[in-house]
């Protein structure tokens, strides 16, 4: 019977309900449904009039523009909050899927390079992968660089060792990405299974808690009975009667599979400038940000804020996560492109480049002589000025 429950059936059942029941169900499912202007007008007219408290009940109740604006602003506030929360978790899961695919491609490409180009035995590659958790890459890379500077290792041996270290780094990142995905997925299932709370609905509707609870029980029971009747009519088999609680859970589960509504986020000052943020995102995606900085940067993306961000919105900003998805979409995941990236990343620095850099950093004798002459000329000019005075 649950297979026959569709978003279209849920929406049509809600729309066929009386206006009070329709409002209650839409508020419970505010992250999936919108409140129309007609329903907002009904909410504003249905709220208790404060003049009734002092004993002067109005004969003709008129809905004011202030009351409509108040209901609309509260509706917008809660709708934005629940939908951005859903979009944020969806972006987190999609980002981790993309980065997991990239890390797995890098491991495959590095393994192929070691086995085909450098003729490393499969057992040796397997041993490298088994030692990934305990490996410390930074000291090993410094040792390789020092040996390269001292001409103690060939370029082929250097790159072979670096490819092994890259495999270990990508495997550690893979474990981290999978844990983040599992955490986001658990939270995603939790928010999809949770309707709006009574106090949140009461804040929008503005009716007492007792009246709200009574209406909720009444209209939720009517909705579940209508859904159950529609499912039994659509079914061609003799199925057992489904419990009301199960049908409500199925309703939340079916609506949770609907596509996420995307929003437009603006840059909020993360990483001081947008160019700096984009550059850091590229480094983050390729896994070269540094394991000590990477975790902190991910938290700043998830929470939509850092010490450099401008907190201009009450909800978390999604600009960083949206830009991360755009960065992931620009990456070529073909084996050829990943092998080229690995060969560029693991290649040793050319000795000629190091020599040129050292020569460029040291001033020439001609420059030193010109500097001495300039200092002496300036000193003599100041001395002549002092003698004239």
N, C-alpha and C positions, 0 to 999 in steps of 0.2 A: 504493500500500500504506500510506503514511503517513496517508492520510485515514481509514483504518479503525482507526488506533490511538487509543483513547479512554481517559480517566481510569478508567473502569469496568473496561476490559480490563487495564490496568496493575495496578489494585488487586486484581483477582481472581487475576491471575498471581502477585502477591506473596503473597497469602494462601494459595495452594495450594502454596507452596514449603515445604521442611522448615524446622523452627523456626530452625535456625542460618542458613540462607539468608534466611529471612524477616527475621530480626534484622538481618543485614548490609544487605539492600536498604532496610529502613526507616531504618536509621542513615544510609545514603548519602542518602536522601531525607527527612531529618528535618524539613525545613521544610514537608513535605506530609503525612507520616504520623506516627502516634503509636505508641509502644512500649507494649504491654499489660502488666499486672502479671505474667502468665505469662511473658512474654518477659524481663521484668526479673529474675524469679526464675532463669531459665535463665542470664542474663548473670552474676548473682551467683554461681551454682554453677559456672560455666564458668571463672571467673577463677582464676589460679594461687594455691594455698594457700601462704602464707609459711612454714608449718611444713614444707613439703616441701623447702625450701632447706636447712634445718638437719638433714635426714635423718630426721625423725620424721613420716612420712606417716600421716595419720589413716585408720583403717579405714572409718569411716562419716562421710562429709562432710556436715555440717549447715550450711545457709544461715542465717546470723545476721541479726537485724533491723538491725544496724549495716551489714552488707554491702548489704542491700536499700535502706536509706536512702541509702547512699553512691551506689549506681547511680542511684537515683531523682533525687537532687539534681543529679548531673552531667547526667543526661538533661534535666531541667527547665532547667538553666542554658543548655545549648546550644540546646535547642528555643526558648526564649524569645529568645535572641540572634538566631537566624536568622529567626524569624518577625517579630520587631519590625523587623529590617532590611528585610524585604520589605514590611511594612506602611508603614514610613516612606517608602520610595521611591514606593509607590503613592499615599500622601497627597500627596507633593510633586508628582507628575504631575497628580493630580486638581485640586489647588489651582491649578497653573499653567494648566490647561485653563479653569477657572472664571474666573480673573483675565484670561486672554487674551480670553475671550468678553465680559467686562465692558469691557475697554479697546476692543475692536473696536466694541462697541455705542456707547461714548462718542464714538468718532471718527465713526461714522455719524450720530449725533444732532447733533453739533456741525457736521458738514458740511451736514446738512439745514437747520439753523437759519441758517447763513450764506447759503445759497443761496435759501431761501424767505423768511425774515424780513428779512434785510439785503441781499438781492439782489446777493450777491457772485458774480462770474462764475466758472464752473468752472475756467477757466485760473488765476485768482488763488488758488483753493482748492488746486489742484494744486501751485502754486508754494510755498504755505505748507507743504504736506506734504513737498516735496522739500528744504526748508530745515530740516526737523525735527532732523536729526542735529547740525547746526552751531549751532542756536539756543540762546541762554542766557536762560531765562525770568525769573530773579529781577531782573536790572537792568531788563528791559523792563517788568515789573510795577511796580517802584518808579517808573519814569518815568511810567507811566500814572497811578499814584496821585498823584504830584506834580502832574501836569497837571490831574487832577480837582480836587485841593484848590485849585488856582489858577484854577479855572473856565476852563481853556484847552481843554477837550474836553467834548463832550456825553455824556450817559449812553448813547445809542445807539452812538456811536463808541467809547466806552470798552468796552462789552460786546462789540462786534464784534471789537475788537483782542484782548480776553481770550479769546474763543472760538478765535481763530487760535492763540494761545499754548497753549490747552488741547489743541487737536489735535496740536500738536508734542510736548507733554508725553506724551500718551497713545501717540503713535507710538514715542517713545523707550522708554516702558515696555513696549510690545508686543515690541520687539526683545529687551529684557531677559527678559521672560517666556518667549519662545520659546527663547532660549538655555538658560535654566534647565530648561525641559521637556526639551530634547534631552539635556542632561547627565544628568538624572534617568533618562531613558529608556535611555540607554546603560548606566548602572549597573544599572538594573532588568533588562535583558537579560543582563548579566554575572552577576548573582547567581542568576538563574533557570537559567543554564546551568552553574552550578558546584555539584556535590554536596558533601557533607561531606568534609573532608580526612582522610587516614589517621591523622594524629596526634590529631585530634579524636575520631574513632571509637575509637582506642586508649585515649584518656583515659576514655571512657565504659565501654568493655568491659573494659579492664584486662588485655589479653593482649599478648604480645610482638609486635613489628612484623613479624617473619617469619611467624608464624602468621596474623596479620591479613591480610597481603598474599596468602598462599596461599588463604585462605578467600574473600577478595574476588574474586580471579580465577576461582575455581571457581564461586561462586554467581552472579556477574555473567554468566559464560558460559552457565550453565544458564538464567538468566532470559531472555537474548537469544535463545537457541534456542527456548524455549517461546513467546516473543512472535512470533518469525518463523514458527513452525509455525501458531500461531493465526491470524496475518494471512493466510498462504497458504491456509488452509482457508476463511477468510471471503471471500477474493477470488474473483471470478467470471471474472477475466481472467488471461491468462498474463503475469505480471509478473516482471521479473528479480529475482534474489535480492538482498535488501538487505544491505549490509555491517553487521556488528555495531556498529561505531562509530556509523554513521548511526542505527541503531535506538535506541541509548542517547541520542544527541542529540535524537532525536524524542521520546523518553520525557520528557526534561527540558523540552523545548519545550511538550509537551502539558500537563504538570503546571503549568508556569508560567502557563498561561492560566486556571487555576482561580481562583475568587474569593479575595480576600485575607481571611484571618481577622482580624477586628477585635478590638482589646484595649481595656481600660479603663485610662486614664491618670489620675493625680491631679495636682493643681496643685503645682508644684515651686518656686514663688517667682520665676518669670520676670516681669520688670518690677515687682518688689517686691510688688504686690497683683494679685489676679485682675481687679478692676475696671479697673485701669490697663492690664492686658494686653488686655482686651476692647476698651477704647477705642482702644488703639494698633492693634489688629487691624482695626478698622473704618476707621481712617485709612489703614492700609496697603492694604486692599482697594480703597478708592476712589482710590488713587494720589496722595494729598495729604500723604503723610508727609514728603516731602522727599528728593530723590535722594541726598543725602549720608548720611542716616540709614537709608534704605530697604534698602540692601544689607547693612548691619550687622544690621539687625533680621531679615532673611531668614536670614542665617547662624545667628543665635541660635535661630530656629525649626527649622532643618534639623538643627543639632547638638543641639537639645534642652537647651541650657544657655547661660547668659551669666554675667556677673560677679555678677548678683543671684540666680541660681538656686541651689537647694539640691540638691547632688549626692547624692541618697539612693539612687539605683539605679546598678548597674554599666552598664546599657545607656542609650542616649539616650532621653530622655523624649519622648513623642509628644503631650503635652497641648497644646502650642502649635499643632501642625499640625491636631489634631482640632478645636480651637476655631476655627481658621482656616476649616476646612470648614463648620462650623456657621454662621460669620459669612457666608460666601459664599452659603449656602442661604437666608439671610434677605433677600437683595437682590432687588429687583424689576428684571428686565432688559427690561421692555417699553420701547418707544421713548418713550412718553409720560413714564414715570417718569425715564428718563435725560435727556430734554430739561428736565424740571423741575429735576433736580439740576444740570444745566449752567447754567441760567438763574439759579438761586440762587447758585451758586459764582462766576459771572463778573459778577454785578451789582455796581455801585459802591456804596460805603457812602454812605448818605443824609447830606446836609449837616446836616439837623436832628439826626440821631443824633450827629454829631461835635460839634455845638454843645452839645447836652445833656451829652455826656461831659466837655467842657471845663468847663462850668459846675459839674458835679458834683464835679470834681476841685479846684475852687477854694473855699476857705472864705469864707463871707459875713462882712460887717462885724459883724453881731450876734454871730456865733460868736467872732470875734476879740475883741470887747469883753468877752464872757463869760469868755474865757480869761484876758484881762488882769486882770479882777476877781478871778478865782480865784487867780491867782498873787499878787496884792497881799494878798488876805485870808490866804492861807497864810503869806506873809512877815511880816505884822503879828502873826499868832498866834505864830509862832516868836520874834519880837522881844519880845513881852510875856512869854513864858515865860523868856527870858534875863534880863529885868529883874527878875522875881520871884526868881530864883535869886541 
